[in-house]
C-alpha cells in the first residue's frame, strides 16, 4: 500500500510540472536498456509504416510508438481495460507522471486516478524502481510526438 501512496503522491506532484508538454526528464539511454530488460516481452515500438524501432514484434501490450502526450486507451485494435478507456475519454494523456505512476502500480494508479476501488488495469507487470520508470518514459518519448516537437524546436 505504501508504494501506491508514494506513486500517487509523485503523480499528483509531478502533474503540474509536465502539464505544459515539457520533454521527459529521465535518461533515454538508460531507459533503452530498461525497456529491453523489462518491456519487450509484451510491447513493441513500431512506426506508422509497421517498422519495428524497438522491442520485438510482441502483441500482448499496445504499441508504444508516440506514447508521450498521447491520450490513454486509443490504439486501434487493442483491447484496453475499461478504466484506461475511461481516463482517456476524460482527456488524460501519457505524460511522465502518469506513465511512472501507472507502470509502478497499474491497478493502484488507475484506482487512485479514477477514485474507484473497482478500477482494474490489464498490465500485471510492475516496474519496481521509479528511476527506471522515468528513464523508460524518456526513451519512449524519443519515438513520436515529443521527439518530433523537439526536432522542430531545434530547427
Rosetta constraint file for C-alpha pairs under 8 A:
AtomPair CA 1 CA 5 HARMONIC 6.44 0.50
AtomPair CA 2 CA 6 HARMONIC 6.23 0.50
AtomPair CA 3 CA 7 HARMONIC 6.08 0.50
AtomPair CA 4 CA 8 HARMONIC 5.89 0.50
AtomPair CA 4 CA 105 HARMONIC 6.57 0.50
AtomPair CA 4 CA 108 HARMONIC 6.14 0.50
AtomPair CA 4 CA 109 HARMONIC 7.07 0.50
AtomPair CA 5 CA 9 HARMONIC 5.98 0.50
AtomPair CA 6 CA 10 HARMONIC 6.06 0.50
AtomPair CA 7 CA 11 HARMONIC 6.11 0.50
AtomPair CA 7 CA 100 HARMONIC 7.58 0.50
AtomPair CA 7 CA 101 HARMONIC 5.10 0.50
AtomPair CA 7 CA 104 HARMONIC 7.13 0.50
AtomPair CA 7 CA 105 HARMONIC 7.65 0.50
AtomPair CA 7 CA 109 HARMONIC 7.51 0.50
AtomPair CA 8 CA 12 HARMONIC 6.15 0.50
AtomPair CA 8 CA 101 HARMONIC 6.37 0.50
AtomPair CA 8 CA 109 HARMONIC 6.54 0.50
AtomPair CA 8 CA 112 HARMONIC 7.00 0.50
AtomPair CA 9 CA 13 HARMONIC 6.03 0.50
AtomPair CA 10 CA 14 HARMONIC 5.74 0.50
AtomPair CA 10 CA 97 HARMONIC 6.97 0.50
AtomPair CA 10 CA 101 HARMONIC 7.38 0.50
AtomPair CA 11 CA 15 HARMONIC 5.89 0.50
AtomPair CA 11 CA 97 HARMONIC 4.62 0.50
AtomPair CA 11 CA 98 HARMONIC 6.05 0.50
AtomPair CA 11 CA 100 HARMONIC 7.45 0.50
AtomPair CA 11 CA 101 HARMONIC 5.84 0.50
AtomPair CA 12 CA 16 HARMONIC 7.84 0.50
AtomPair CA 12 CA 97 HARMONIC 7.60 0.50
AtomPair CA 13 CA 17 HARMONIC 7.76 0.50
AtomPair CA 14 CA 18 HARMONIC 6.47 0.50
AtomPair CA 14 CA 96 HARMONIC 7.90 0.50
AtomPair CA 14 CA 97 HARMONIC 5.45 0.50
AtomPair CA 15 CA 19 HARMONIC 5.80 0.50
AtomPair CA 15 CA 95 HARMONIC 7.93 0.50
AtomPair CA 15 CA 97 HARMONIC 5.75 0.50
AtomPair CA 15 CA 98 HARMONIC 7.66 0.50
AtomPair CA 16 CA 20 HARMONIC 7.60 0.50
AtomPair CA 17 CA 22 HARMONIC 7.81 0.50
AtomPair CA 18 CA 22 HARMONIC 5.54 0.50
AtomPair CA 18 CA 23 HARMONIC 7.87 0.50
AtomPair CA 18 CA 95 HARMONIC 6.59 0.50
AtomPair CA 18 CA 96 HARMONIC 6.86 0.50
AtomPair CA 18 CA 97 HARMONIC 7.33 0.50
AtomPair CA 19 CA 95 HARMONIC 7.61 0.50
AtomPair CA 21 CA 69 HARMONIC 7.38 0.50
AtomPair CA 21 CA 95 HARMONIC 7.85 0.50
AtomPair CA 23 CA 138 HARMONIC 7.87 0.50
AtomPair CA 23 CA 141 HARMONIC 7.56 0.50
AtomPair CA 23 CA 146 HARMONIC 6.50 0.50
AtomPair CA 23 CA 150 HARMONIC 7.93 0.50
AtomPair CA 24 CA 96 HARMONIC 6.36 0.50
AtomPair CA 24 CA 134 HARMONIC 7.75 0.50
AtomPair CA 24 CA 137 HARMONIC 6.82 0.50
AtomPair CA 24 CA 138 HARMONIC 4.90 0.50
AtomPair CA 24 CA 141 HARMONIC 6.76 0.50
AtomPair CA 25 CA 134 HARMONIC 7.18 0.50
AtomPair CA 25 CA 135 HARMONIC 7.79 0.50
AtomPair CA 25 CA 138 HARMONIC 6.52 0.50
AtomPair CA 26 CA 31 HARMONIC 7.67 0.50
AtomPair CA 26 CA 131 HARMONIC 7.50 0.50
AtomPair CA 26 CA 134 HARMONIC 5.16 0.50
AtomPair CA 26 CA 135 HARMONIC 4.37 0.50
AtomPair CA 26 CA 136 HARMONIC 7.67 0.50
AtomPair CA 26 CA 137 HARMONIC 7.23 0.50
AtomPair CA 26 CA 138 HARMONIC 5.10 0.50
AtomPair CA 27 CA 31 HARMONIC 6.08 0.50
AtomPair CA 27 CA 134 HARMONIC 7.73 0.50
AtomPair CA 27 CA 135 HARMONIC 4.89 0.50
AtomPair CA 27 CA 136 HARMONIC 7.97 0.50
AtomPair CA 27 CA 138 HARMONIC 6.07 0.50
AtomPair CA 27 CA 139 HARMONIC 7.24 0.50
AtomPair CA 28 CA 32 HARMONIC 6.12 0.50
AtomPair CA 28 CA 135 HARMONIC 5.57 0.50
AtomPair CA 28 CA 136 HARMONIC 6.75 0.50
AtomPair CA 28 CA 137 HARMONIC 7.69 0.50
AtomPair CA 28 CA 138 HARMONIC 4.75 0.50
AtomPair CA 28 CA 139 HARMONIC 4.02 0.50
AtomPair CA 28 CA 140 HARMONIC 7.76 0.50
AtomPair CA 28 CA 142 HARMONIC 7.69 0.50
AtomPair CA 29 CA 33 HARMONIC 6.74 0.50
AtomPair CA 29 CA 135 HARMONIC 7.75 0.50
AtomPair CA 29 CA 139 HARMONIC 6.74 0.50
AtomPair CA 30 CA 34 HARMONIC 6.35 0.50
AtomPair CA 30 CA 132 HARMONIC 7.74 0.50
AtomPair CA 30 CA 135 HARMONIC 6.00 0.50
AtomPair CA 30 CA 136 HARMONIC 7.50 0.50
AtomPair CA 30 CA 139 HARMONIC 7.89 0.50
AtomPair CA 31 CA 35 HARMONIC 5.89 0.50
AtomPair CA 31 CA 132 HARMONIC 6.60 0.50
AtomPair CA 31 CA 133 HARMONIC 7.72 0.50
AtomPair CA 31 CA 134 HARMONIC 7.63 0.50
AtomPair CA 31 CA 135 HARMONIC 4.10 0.50
AtomPair CA 31 CA 136 HARMONIC 3.90 0.50
AtomPair CA 31 CA 137 HARMONIC 7.02 0.50
AtomPair CA 31 CA 138 HARMONIC 6.47 0.50
AtomPair CA 31 CA 139 HARMONIC 5.04 0.50
AtomPair CA 31 CA 140 HARMONIC 7.93 0.50
AtomPair CA 32 CA 36 HARMONIC 6.18 0.50
AtomPair CA 32 CA 135 HARMONIC 7.81 0.50
AtomPair CA 32 CA 136 HARMONIC 6.50 0.50
AtomPair CA 32 CA 139 HARMONIC 5.69 0.50
AtomPair CA 33 CA 37 HARMONIC 6.33 0.50
AtomPair CA 34 CA 38 HARMONIC 5.76 0.50
AtomPair CA 34 CA 39 HARMONIC 7.56 0.50
AtomPair CA 34 CA 132 HARMONIC 6.51 0.50
AtomPair CA 34 CA 135 HARMONIC 7.71 0.50
AtomPair CA 34 CA 136 HARMONIC 6.36 0.50
AtomPair CA 35 CA 39 HARMONIC 4.90 0.50
AtomPair CA 35 CA 40 HARMONIC 6.40 0.50
AtomPair CA 35 CA 55 HARMONIC 7.85 0.50
AtomPair CA 35 CA 136 HARMONIC 5.97 0.50
AtomPair CA 36 CA 40 HARMONIC 5.58 0.50
AtomPair CA 36 CA 55 HARMONIC 6.64 0.50
AtomPair CA 38 CA 127 HARMONIC 7.52 0.50
AtomPair CA 39 CA 43 HARMONIC 5.78 0.50
AtomPair CA 39 CA 55 HARMONIC 7.76 0.50
AtomPair CA 40 CA 44 HARMONIC 6.29 0.50
AtomPair CA 40 CA 54 HARMONIC 7.99 0.50
AtomPair CA 40 CA 55 HARMONIC 4.76 0.50
AtomPair CA 40 CA 56 HARMONIC 6.08 0.50
AtomPair CA 40 CA 58 HARMONIC 6.92 0.50
AtomPair CA 41 CA 55 HARMONIC 7.85 0.50
AtomPair CA 41 CA 56 HARMONIC 7.44 0.50
AtomPair CA 41 CA 58 HARMONIC 6.25 0.50
AtomPair CA 41 CA 60 HARMONIC 7.99 0.50
AtomPair CA 42 CA 58 HARMONIC 5.17 0.50
AtomPair CA 42 CA 59 HARMONIC 6.13 0.50
AtomPair CA 42 CA 60 HARMONIC 4.76 0.50
AtomPair CA 42 CA 61 HARMONIC 5.16 0.50
AtomPair CA 43 CA 55 HARMONIC 6.72 0.50
AtomPair CA 43 CA 56 HARMONIC 7.45 0.50
AtomPair CA 43 CA 57 HARMONIC 7.63 0.50
AtomPair CA 43 CA 58 HARMONIC 5.29 0.50
AtomPair CA 43 CA 59 HARMONIC 6.45 0.50
AtomPair CA 43 CA 60 HARMONIC 6.64 0.50
AtomPair CA 43 CA 61 HARMONIC 5.12 0.50
AtomPair CA 43 CA 62 HARMONIC 6.17 0.50
AtomPair CA 43 CA 63 HARMONIC 6.01 0.50
AtomPair CA 43 CA 64 HARMONIC 6.85 0.50
AtomPair CA 44 CA 52 HARMONIC 6.98 0.50
AtomPair CA 44 CA 53 HARMONIC 7.84 0.50
AtomPair CA 44 CA 54 HARMONIC 6.00 0.50
AtomPair CA 44 CA 55 HARMONIC 4.84 0.50
AtomPair CA 44 CA 56 HARMONIC 5.75 0.50
AtomPair CA 44 CA 57 HARMONIC 5.82 0.50
AtomPair CA 44 CA 58 HARMONIC 5.65 0.50
AtomPair CA 44 CA 59 HARMONIC 7.47 0.50
AtomPair CA 44 CA 61 HARMONIC 7.97 0.50
AtomPair CA 44 CA 62 HARMONIC 7.42 0.50
AtomPair CA 44 CA 63 HARMONIC 5.19 0.50
AtomPair CA 44 CA 64 HARMONIC 6.23 0.50
AtomPair CA 44 CA 65 HARMONIC 7.80 0.50
AtomPair CA 45 CA 52 HARMONIC 5.88 0.50
AtomPair CA 45 CA 53 HARMONIC 5.49 0.50
AtomPair CA 45 CA 54 HARMONIC 4.97 0.50
AtomPair CA 45 CA 55 HARMONIC 6.36 0.50
AtomPair CA 45 CA 63 HARMONIC 5.43 0.50
AtomPair CA 45 CA 64 HARMONIC 5.01 0.50
AtomPair CA 45 CA 65 HARMONIC 4.76 0.50
AtomPair CA 45 CA 143 HARMONIC 7.84 0.50
AtomPair CA 46 CA 50 HARMONIC 5.32 0.50
AtomPair CA 46 CA 51 HARMONIC 5.17 0.50
AtomPair CA 46 CA 52 HARMONIC 4.19 0.50
AtomPair CA 46 CA 53 HARMONIC 5.41 0.50
AtomPair CA 46 CA 54 HARMONIC 7.04 0.50
AtomPair CA 46 CA 63 HARMONIC 6.53 0.50
AtomPair CA 46 CA 64 HARMONIC 7.49 0.50
AtomPair CA 46 CA 65 HARMONIC 5.79 0.50
AtomPair CA 47 CA 51 HARMONIC 5.50 0.50
AtomPair CA 47 CA 52 HARMONIC 6.73 0.50
AtomPair CA 47 CA 53 HARMONIC 7.10 0.50
AtomPair CA 47 CA 65 HARMONIC 6.16 0.50
AtomPair CA 52 CA 56 HARMONIC 7.22 0.50
AtomPair CA 52 CA 57 HARMONIC 7.11 0.50
AtomPair CA 59 CA 63 HARMONIC 7.88 0.50
AtomPair CA 61 CA 78 HARMONIC 7.83 0.50
AtomPair CA 61 CA 123 HARMONIC 7.83 0.50
AtomPair CA 62 CA 75 HARMONIC 6.92 0.50
AtomPair CA 62 CA 78 HARMONIC 6.17 0.50
AtomPair CA 63 CA 75 HARMONIC 7.55 0.50
AtomPair CA 64 CA 140 HARMONIC 7.12 0.50
AtomPair CA 65 CA 140 HARMONIC 7.19 0.50
AtomPair CA 65 CA 143 HARMONIC 5.67 0.50
AtomPair CA 65 CA 144 HARMONIC 6.02 0.50
AtomPair CA 66 CA 70 HARMONIC 6.63 0.50
AtomPair CA 66 CA 140 HARMONIC 7.59 0.50
AtomPair CA 66 CA 141 HARMONIC 7.12 0.50
AtomPair CA 66 CA 143 HARMONIC 5.57 0.50
AtomPair CA 66 CA 144 HARMONIC 3.89 0.50
AtomPair CA 66 CA 145 HARMONIC 5.48 0.50
AtomPair CA 66 CA 146 HARMONIC 7.82 0.50
AtomPair CA 67 CA 94 HARMONIC 6.38 0.50
AtomPair CA 67 CA 140 HARMONIC 6.81 0.50
AtomPair CA 67 CA 141 HARMONIC 6.88 0.50
AtomPair CA 67 CA 143 HARMONIC 7.76 0.50
AtomPair CA 67 CA 144 HARMONIC 7.17 0.50
AtomPair CA 67 CA 145 HARMONIC 7.78 0.50
AtomPair CA 68 CA 93 HARMONIC 7.85 0.50
AtomPair CA 68 CA 94 HARMONIC 5.42 0.50
AtomPair CA 68 CA 95 HARMONIC 5.82 0.50
AtomPair CA 68 CA 96 HARMONIC 7.70 0.50
AtomPair CA 68 CA 137 HARMONIC 7.62 0.50
AtomPair CA 68 CA 140 HARMONIC 7.00 0.50
AtomPair CA 68 CA 141 HARMONIC 5.17 0.50
AtomPair CA 68 CA 144 HARMONIC 7.34 0.50
AtomPair CA 68 CA 145 HARMONIC 6.51 0.50
AtomPair CA 68 CA 146 HARMONIC 6.29 0.50
AtomPair CA 69 CA 93 HARMONIC 5.51 0.50
AtomPair CA 69 CA 94 HARMONIC 5.11 0.50
AtomPair CA 69 CA 95 HARMONIC 5.68 0.50
AtomPair CA 69 CA 145 HARMONIC 6.79 0.50
AtomPair CA 69 CA 146 HARMONIC 7.15 0.50
AtomPair CA 70 CA 93 HARMONIC 5.21 0.50
AtomPair CA 70 CA 94 HARMONIC 5.55 0.50
AtomPair CA 70 CA 145 HARMONIC 7.99 0.50
AtomPair CA 71 CA 88 HARMONIC 5.34 0.50
AtomPair CA 71 CA 91 HARMONIC 6.54 0.50
AtomPair CA 71 CA 92 HARMONIC 5.83 0.50
AtomPair CA 71 CA 93 HARMONIC 4.06 0.50
AtomPair CA 71 CA 94 HARMONIC 6.24 0.50
AtomPair CA 72 CA 84 HARMONIC 6.10 0.50
AtomPair CA 72 CA 85 HARMONIC 6.53 0.50
AtomPair CA 72 CA 87 HARMONIC 6.62 0.50
AtomPair CA 72 CA 88 HARMONIC 4.25 0.50
AtomPair CA 72 CA 89 HARMONIC 7.83 0.50
AtomPair CA 72 CA 91 HARMONIC 7.95 0.50
AtomPair CA 72 CA 92 HARMONIC 6.17 0.50
AtomPair CA 72 CA 93 HARMONIC 5.43 0.50
AtomPair CA 72 CA 94 HARMONIC 6.33 0.50
AtomPair CA 73 CA 80 HARMONIC 6.04 0.50
AtomPair CA 73 CA 84 HARMONIC 5.54 0.50
AtomPair CA 73 CA 85 HARMONIC 4.87 0.50
AtomPair CA 73 CA 88 HARMONIC 5.72 0.50
AtomPair CA 74 CA 85 HARMONIC 7.55 0.50
AtomPair CA 74 CA 88 HARMONIC 7.48 0.50
AtomPair CA 80 CA 84 HARMONIC 6.36 0.50
AtomPair CA 80 CA 85 HARMONIC 6.56 0.50
AtomPair CA 80 CA 122 HARMONIC 7.25 0.50
AtomPair CA 81 CA 85 HARMONIC 6.51 0.50
AtomPair CA 81 CA 120 HARMONIC 6.89 0.50
AtomPair CA 81 CA 121 HARMONIC 5.62 0.50
AtomPair CA 81 CA 122 HARMONIC 6.01 0.50
AtomPair CA 82 CA 86 HARMONIC 6.03 0.50
AtomPair CA 82 CA 119 HARMONIC 7.81 0.50
AtomPair CA 82 CA 120 HARMONIC 7.81 0.50
AtomPair CA 83 CA 87 HARMONIC 6.27 0.50
AtomPair CA 83 CA 110 HARMONIC 6.59 0.50
AtomPair CA 83 CA 114 HARMONIC 7.69 0.50
AtomPair CA 83 CA 119 HARMONIC 5.58 0.50
AtomPair CA 83 CA 120 HARMONIC 6.29 0.50
AtomPair CA 83 CA 121 HARMONIC 6.74 0.50
AtomPair CA 84 CA 88 HARMONIC 6.15 0.50
AtomPair CA 84 CA 110 HARMONIC 7.33 0.50
AtomPair CA 84 CA 121 HARMONIC 7.12 0.50
AtomPair CA 85 CA 89 HARMONIC 6.05 0.50
AtomPair CA 86 CA 90 HARMONIC 6.29 0.50
AtomPair CA 87 CA 91 HARMONIC 6.58 0.50
AtomPair CA 87 CA 92 HARMONIC 5.51 0.50
AtomPair CA 87 CA 113 HARMONIC 7.94 0.50
AtomPair CA 87 CA 114 HARMONIC 7.27 0.50
AtomPair CA 88 CA 92 HARMONIC 4.93 0.50
AtomPair CA 88 CA 93 HARMONIC 6.69 0.50
AtomPair CA 93 CA 98 HARMONIC 7.65 0.50
AtomPair CA 94 CA 98 HARMONIC 5.72 0.50
AtomPair CA 94 CA 99 HARMONIC 5.85 0.50
AtomPair CA 95 CA 99 HARMONIC 6.06 0.50
AtomPair CA 96 CA 100 HARMONIC 6.04 0.50
AtomPair CA 96 CA 134 HARMONIC 6.84 0.50
AtomPair CA 96 CA 137 HARMONIC 6.34 0.50
AtomPair CA 97 CA 101 HARMONIC 6.11 0.50
AtomPair CA 98 CA 102 HARMONIC 5.97 0.50
AtomPair CA 99 CA 103 HARMONIC 6.06 0.50
AtomPair CA 99 CA 133 HARMONIC 7.63 0.50
AtomPair CA 99 CA 137 HARMONIC 6.91 0.50
AtomPair CA 100 CA 104 HARMONIC 6.14 0.50
AtomPair CA 100 CA 130 HARMONIC 6.78 0.50
AtomPair CA 100 CA 133 HARMONIC 5.33 0.50
AtomPair CA 100 CA 134 HARMONIC 6.10 0.50
AtomPair CA 100 CA 137 HARMONIC 7.56 0.50
AtomPair CA 101 CA 105 HARMONIC 6.39 0.50
AtomPair CA 101 CA 106 HARMONIC 7.36 0.50
AtomPair CA 101 CA 109 HARMONIC 5.86 0.50
AtomPair CA 102 CA 106 HARMONIC 4.43 0.50
AtomPair CA 102 CA 107 HARMONIC 7.62 0.50
AtomPair CA 102 CA 108 HARMONIC 7.88 0.50
AtomPair CA 102 CA 109 HARMONIC 5.36 0.50
AtomPair CA 102 CA 110 HARMONIC 7.20 0.50
AtomPair CA 103 CA 125 HARMONIC 7.62 0.50
AtomPair CA 103 CA 126 HARMONIC 5.54 0.50
AtomPair CA 103 CA 127 HARMONIC 5.64 0.50
AtomPair CA 103 CA 133 HARMONIC 6.94 0.50
AtomPair CA 104 CA 126 HARMONIC 4.89 0.50
AtomPair CA 104 CA 127 HARMONIC 4.87 0.50
AtomPair CA 104 CA 128 HARMONIC 5.96 0.50
AtomPair CA 104 CA 129 HARMONIC 7.61 0.50
AtomPair CA 104 CA 130 HARMONIC 7.22 0.50
AtomPair CA 104 CA 133 HARMONIC 7.38 0.50
AtomPair CA 105 CA 109 HARMONIC 5.73 0.50
AtomPair CA 105 CA 126 HARMONIC 5.92 0.50
AtomPair CA 105 CA 127 HARMONIC 7.90 0.50
AtomPair CA 106 CA 110 HARMONIC 6.24 0.50
AtomPair CA 106 CA 120 HARMONIC 7.74 0.50
AtomPair CA 106 CA 121 HARMONIC 5.69 0.50
AtomPair CA 106 CA 122 HARMONIC 7.81 0.50
AtomPair CA 106 CA 123 HARMONIC 6.32 0.50
AtomPair CA 106 CA 124 HARMONIC 7.37 0.50
AtomPair CA 106 CA 126 HARMONIC 7.32 0.50
AtomPair CA 107 CA 111 HARMONIC 6.12 0.50
AtomPair CA 107 CA 119 HARMONIC 6.79 0.50
AtomPair CA 107 CA 120 HARMONIC 4.83 0.50
AtomPair CA 107 CA 121 HARMONIC 4.78 0.50
AtomPair CA 107 CA 122 HARMONIC 7.84 0.50
AtomPair CA 107 CA 123 HARMONIC 7.96 0.50
AtomPair CA 108 CA 112 HARMONIC 6.22 0.50
AtomPair CA 108 CA 120 HARMONIC 7.88 0.50
AtomPair CA 109 CA 113 HARMONIC 6.01 0.50
AtomPair CA 110 CA 114 HARMONIC 5.98 0.50
AtomPair CA 110 CA 116 HARMONIC 7.94 0.50
AtomPair CA 110 CA 119 HARMONIC 6.18 0.50
AtomPair CA 110 CA 120 HARMONIC 6.69 0.50
AtomPair CA 110 CA 121 HARMONIC 6.92 0.50
AtomPair CA 111 CA 115 HARMONIC 5.46 0.50
AtomPair CA 111 CA 116 HARMONIC 4.93 0.50
AtomPair CA 111 CA 117 HARMONIC 5.25 0.50
AtomPair CA 111 CA 118 HARMONIC 6.95 0.50
AtomPair CA 111 CA 119 HARMONIC 5.15 0.50
AtomPair CA 111 CA 120 HARMONIC 7.07 0.50
AtomPair CA 112 CA 116 HARMONIC 6.84 0.50
AtomPair CA 112 CA 117 HARMONIC 7.79 0.50
AtomPair CA 114 CA 119 HARMONIC 7.44 0.50
AtomPair CA 127 CA 132 HARMONIC 7.17 0.50
AtomPair CA 127 CA 133 HARMONIC 6.26 0.50
AtomPair CA 128 CA 132 HARMONIC 7.82 0.50
AtomPair CA 129 CA 133 HARMONIC 6.48 0.50
AtomPair CA 130 CA 134 HARMONIC 6.24 0.50
AtomPair CA 131 CA 135 HARMONIC 6.07 0.50
AtomPair CA 132 CA 136 HARMONIC 6.07 0.50
AtomPair CA 133 CA 137 HARMONIC 6.24 0.50
AtomPair CA 134 CA 138 HARMONIC 6.30 0.50
AtomPair CA 135 CA 139 HARMONIC 6.24 0.50
AtomPair CA 136 CA 140 HARMONIC 6.16 0.50
AtomPair CA 137 CA 141 HARMONIC 5.96 0.50
AtomPair CA 138 CA 142 HARMONIC 6.80 0.50
AtomPair CA 139 CA 143 HARMONIC 7.65 0.50
AtomPair CA 141 CA 145 HARMONIC 7.47 0.50
AtomPair CA 141 CA 146 HARMONIC 5.78 0.50
AtomPair CA 141 CA 147 HARMONIC 6.18 0.50
AtomPair CA 142 CA 146 HARMONIC 6.73 0.50
AtomPair CA 142 CA 147 HARMONIC 4.72 0.50
AtomPair CA 143 CA 147 HARMONIC 5.86 0.50
AtomPair CA 144 CA 148 HARMONIC 6.06 0.50
AtomPair CA 145 CA 149 HARMONIC 6.23 0.50
AtomPair CA 146 CA 150 HARMONIC 6.10 0.50
AtomPair CA 147 CA 151 HARMONIC 6.17 0.50
AtomPair CA 148 CA 152 HARMONIC 6.17 0.50
AtomPair CA 149 CA 153 HARMONIC 6.12 0.50
AtomPair CA 150 CA 154 HARMONIC 6.33 0.50
AtomPair CA 151 CA 155 HARMONIC 6.68 0.50
